[in-house]
Amino acid sequence: MTSLRDRRGRTGLQLGVHVGQQNATMAELIERWQRLDGAVDWISVWDHLYEAPPNGGTTPHFEAVATLGALASVTTSARIGCLMFCVPFRNPALLAKACVAIDHISDGRFEPGFGAGWHEPEFRAHGYDFPSLGTRFDMLGDGMEIISGMFAGGTTTYDGEHSRVDEVTCVPGPTNGSMPMWAGGRGPKRTPAIAAKYCSGWNVPYVGPDEYARLNQQINAACEAIDRDPATLERSVNLAFHMGATRAAADRELQRIIDQWGPEMAERVTQGALTGTAEDALEQIARYRDAGADMVNIALRLPVDDDALESYLEQVIPAGHAAFG
C-alpha cells in the first residue's frame, strides 16, 4: 500500500470538530457548520437516535443520514464524516447507497465510519433488538463486507448470518472511485481487526495521550497481522471541549466539572478533553500528535461557550497548523 501522505496528498496534523446534532435547530446547526467550514479540516456528526449523554429522549435531536445530507450541501472544503454509523440500525446495502448519495452531494468529501452501537435505551425505544456485544459485532462484520463490496463497484453477493445481498450493484459509485471508511472504539481485538481489514481510518473518543498511544499499538499489531503497512491507516481522536477563552474562564469551566462530577470523576472526565486556555490546548494536542494521532477533533455538545470556541478557531487552529503542519 502507498503511504498515507502519498495516497491522500495531506501532510501534518489535521484539526477538526465533531458536532452532536442535538439541542439546536437545523438552521443553527447549518450556521455553525458554515462557520467551521474553511477553518477546520474535518466536520463530523454522530449516529444516535436519542441525545448523548442520555436524557430519556427529551432533547431535540436529528437523525444522521438526513443531517449529513444537509452538512454536505452547505459546506465546500472540510472533510465530513459520521463517527460512527450504528450498523444494526439499518440494512447495510441501503446504508451504502445513502453514503454514496452523501458523497456525491459533498463532491467526494464524505468519509463514513461504522460501529456496532452501544446505547441500549435508544435501541429499545425505536423497536430494535439489543443483542449481545458479540452479536452486534457480527452484524458490523456482515455490514462491512457488504458496504466495502458495494463501494468497490461491480456486483456484490454475500450471505451472512445477519445480512445478505444478491448481486447488488451500487451505481453510481463513490465520486472518487472509492470512499474512505472509518472504524472506531477502544476494543482490544475486533475493532482493530475491522479497522485493519476494511478501513482507511480509526478513531477513538475521550482517552488520554498515554492510553491513546497504547491503543495505537493495538491498531499497528492488527495491521501487521494481515501484512498491512500500519502507516496507511489514519488515526484520529475526539476530545471533549472544555476550554476557556481566558484563564479565568478556563478555571471556571474546570470548577464546573468538579462541582458536577466530584474531584475524582472530574479527573477522569478531563483526561480525554481539551482544557485550559489556547496555549494549554496546543500543548495537549502536541501530546496526541506524539502518541500517533494524524487528526485531533474537539467534540461539541451544544450549547457551547462561543468565546471558547472562537479562541479555538482563531488561535489554536492556526497555531496548530503552523506548529504541526
N, C-alpha and C positions, 0 to 999 in steps of 0.2 A: 504494500500500500504506500501511497505518497504520504509525505508528512502533512501535518495539519496546516503548516504555513503554506506549502505549495498547493495543497488541494483547495484551500479556501481564499488564498490571497490576503489573509489577515495576519497581522503581527501584533505583538504587545497584548497587554491585559485589556479585556473588554469590560465595560461597566454598564450595568443595566438596571431595570426596575421591574419588579413583579407586582402587579396590582390586583388585589382581590376585588372582584366586580360586585361589591356589596355596599349597602348603606349610602348609595348615591343614585341619582337619576342617570339615565343613559346620556343625557346632554352633559352632565357633569363629568362622567367618565370620558366622553369624547373630548371635552375641553382639556382634561388632564393628559390624555394620550397625545394630543396635539402639542401641548407644552413640552412633553418629554421627547417627542419625535425630533430628531436632529441634535438633541442634547445628549441622548444616551445611545448606546449601541444595541440595546435589546429591550423589548417590552413584552411581558407575558401576562397571562391570566391563569387562573386555576380552573379545575373542573369539579366544583361542588354544586349540589342542588340546594343545600342549606348553607347558612353562613359559617364562617370559621373565625374564631373559636365558636363551638356550637352554642346556640341560644334558642333551641327548640323551633327553628324555622320562623322566627319572629322578625328577623332583619331583612329588609329588601335585598334581593339577590337575583342575578341574571344567569341563565344557562350559558354554557361555554361556547357551543358551536355558533349560535346566533351572535353572541358577543364578539367572537373572533372575526366574523364577517364584517361587523362594524369597525373593529380595530383595524382590520386590513384595509378597509376602504377610506379611512380618514388619516392614515399615515403614509409616508412615502420613503423613508430612509432606514428606520430602525428594523433590525431583525425582529420578528414577532413569533411568539411561541405559546404553547399550553403546557404548564407544569402542574400536574400531569393529567391527560385524559384518563378517566376511570374506564378501562376496557369493559368490565362487567355491565356498565350502564347501556351499552349499545352493541348492535350487531357489528362485528369488525369490518365487514365489507362495506356496509353503509358508512361507517366512520371513515374508512379510507376515501370514499367518494367525497365526503364532506371536507376532508383535509385537502383534497385536490382543488375543490372549489375555492377554499380559503387561500390556497397557494396562488391560484390564478388572480384572485381579487388583489392580492398583495404584490403581484408581479414577481413571484418567486422568493419572497422574504419569509415564508412560513416554515417553522421548524417544530413540529408537534412532538410532545412527549407522551409516554404511555405508562400507566401503572395499574396496580391491582385494586386500588381503593382501600379505605380503612374506616370510614365513619359510618358505623352500623345504623344509627338513627336515620340518616338520610336514605340509606338503602331501604330500610323497613317502611318508612313513611311513603316512599314512592312506589311501593309494590315489588321491590326486588328482594330475592332471597339474599341472605348474607352467609355464604358458605365459609368454611374454614379458610385460613390464610393460604394453606397449601393448594386448596381448590381454586381460590381466586388467582393464584399464580399460574395454575394450569390454564385457566381461562385467558390470562395475559399471554401465556406462551402460544396458545392457539391463535389469539388475535395478532401477535407479532408475525407469525408465519403468513397469515392471510394478508395483512396490511403491507408487509415488506414485499410479498409477491406481487401484489397489485401495483405498488409503486414502481416495480421493476419493469412493468409492461408485459405484453403478451397475454396469455391466459393463465389463470391460477386455479388449480384444483387441490383441495385439502379436505381431509375427513378426520377431524379431531374429536375428542370426547365432548367438547362443549360448543364447537363451531365448525361449520363446514361450508365449502363453496364448490361449485361445479363449473369449471371452465369460465370463471368470471373474468371479465375484462374491465379495464379502467381507462376509458377514453373520454376526454384527453387525459394524458398522464401529467405528472408534475411539470411545471413550466420549464425547469432547467434539466429535465430528463431524469432527475432523481430528487428525493426530498430528504433532508437530514432528519433523523429520528433520535429522540432522547429517551433515556430511562432514568428513573430517579429512586432514591432511597438509600438507607444505610444497611440493608440486609447483607449478611456475610457471604451468601452463596448464590441464590437465584438472581438477585438484582445484578451483581457483577457479571454473571454468565449471560444474562439477557443483554446488558449493555455491550459486552464484548462481541456477541454474535450478531446483533441486529443494528446497533446504533452508531451514530456519529458523535453523540454527546451523552454525558452523565451529570446529573445534578443531585445535590443533597441540601436540605434546609437545616438551619439553626444548629450548627455544630461549631465548636471552637477550632482554631487552626491546628492544634495538635491532633484532635480527633479527625479532622479533615485529611491530614497527612496520612494517618493510619488507614482510613477508608480508601484513599487513593492507591495505597499499596495493594489492597484487595482488587481494585479495578485493574491494576497493572498485571497482577497474577492471573486474573481471568483472561486477559488478552493474550498473555504468553502461553496459557494452556491451549489455545487454539491457533498458535503461531501468528497472532496479530501483533503488529507493532503498537505498543501502548501509546506512542506519540500521536497516533492517528485518531485517538478518542479524546474529544474536547471535554474539559472538566469545568463545572461551574458550581457555585454555592449561593444559596439565598440566605440573607441575613436580615433579621428583624431590624426595623428602623427606629432607633431611639436617640437620635442625635438632637442637639440643641444648636440654635444659631449663635448663641453666646455661651460663655462659661456658666453664667447664672442660669440660663435656660437649660443647659445640659445637666446641671446639678439638680434642678427642679425635676427634670424628667427621671433621673436616677432615683430620687427620693420618692417619686410617684410609684415607681416599680417596687421599691422596697416596701412602701406602705400597702401596696396591693397584694404582694406575694409573700412578704416577710423576708428577712435578710438572707436566709439560706436558699430559698427558692429563687429569690431575685438574682443571686449569683448564677444560678443555672439558666435563668431566662436570658441574662445578658451575655452569656458565654458565646452564643451564636448570634450576636447582634452588633450593629454599629452604634457606639455610644460616644458621649463627649462632644467635642467641637469638630469642625472640619479637619483641623490638624490631627486630632486624635484618630479620626476616621481613616485618614491616609495611612497612619501607622498600622492600624488594624488591617486595612486592605493589603498592605505590603506583606503582612504575615501570611495571609491566604495565598498570595502570589508565590511566596517562598514554599508554601505547603503543596503547591501543584495546581492552583486554580488558573484557568485560562480566562475565566469571567467571574465577576462578583456582582450579584444583584441585590439591591435592597428590596425587601418585601413590605409593601404598604397595605395596612388595613385602615380604611377610611373611617372617620375623618383623620386627617394628618396635620401636624404642625407645619403650616405652609412656610413659615420663616425658616424652619429647619430644612425643609425640602429644597427651598431656594438656595440655601447655603450649600447643600449637597450638589445641586446642579451647577451653581455658579462658581463654587470654589473647589469642591472635591473632584468633580468630573474633569475639568481642565487640568488641574494639577496632577491627577492620577494618570491621564493620558500622557502628559509631559514626562512624568517620572517613570512610568511603566510601559510606555509605548515602544 
